[in-house]
């Protein structure tokens, strides 16, 4: 199903955001306009400071802005359970609750399901992220990657219309990051979720995204479908060309010796 044939989940019209500082007015986002449709996995790619995280925070309802943003036709003005955010910091779980209790807590607050079904939902989504059997562990007993798996399971269990992910794998080692990328893509297909995923990593955007934005200077410089066949690896036809295309759009190449540069050279 193409985006134009599916339900519009998010609509942004003229969204702008500025901060006032001692040095004057600092414009972070400038007149953004786009839509996201059901089942799209949109990766927002760009360098640090280009407004990616601020955009996600506006959509989540954490920041005031000018213009309009709607989720399923409802105007966004504050946080709501139809939009769940997964943060970069993997210490986003309640340390005094077990893994299962962390997932169950928002279900209880939103009055979703009865007590037994909440536990069942926690079991289902922990299994999906590969943490079956860790229900009674506490966050301090988990690695960073495992904590992010719990955070993703927590978001999925609430069945939001839109999941917002702010570089959730950036603090992880390369092996764990690549593993979680594969698992997240698999889950996104199984659960038919809609995702906005912020990253500064071209490889990550190509691996996960069905559509890729390039941001710069508070604007969307490029909005293109990701036409690479899934699962994406550096050896698939067209990978090198797509990598170069998005790198050029960002305005620079990856540093020599970086993971992205090595991927590009393997094409």
Secondary structure, DSSP 8 states (H G I E B T S, - for coil): --GGGS-EEEEEEEEEEEEEETTEEEEEEEEEEEEEETT-EEEEE--TTSSHHHHHHHHHTSS--EEEEEETTEE-SS--TTEEEE-S-S--S-TTSBHHHHHHHHHHHTT-S-HHHHHHHHHHHHHHTT-TT-TT-BGGGS-HHHHHHHHHHHHHHTT-SEEEEESTTTTS-HHHHHHHHHHHHHHHHHHT--EEEEES-HHHHHHH-SEEEEEETTEEEEEEE--S-SS--TTSTTHHHHHHHHHHHHTS---TTSHHHHHHHT-
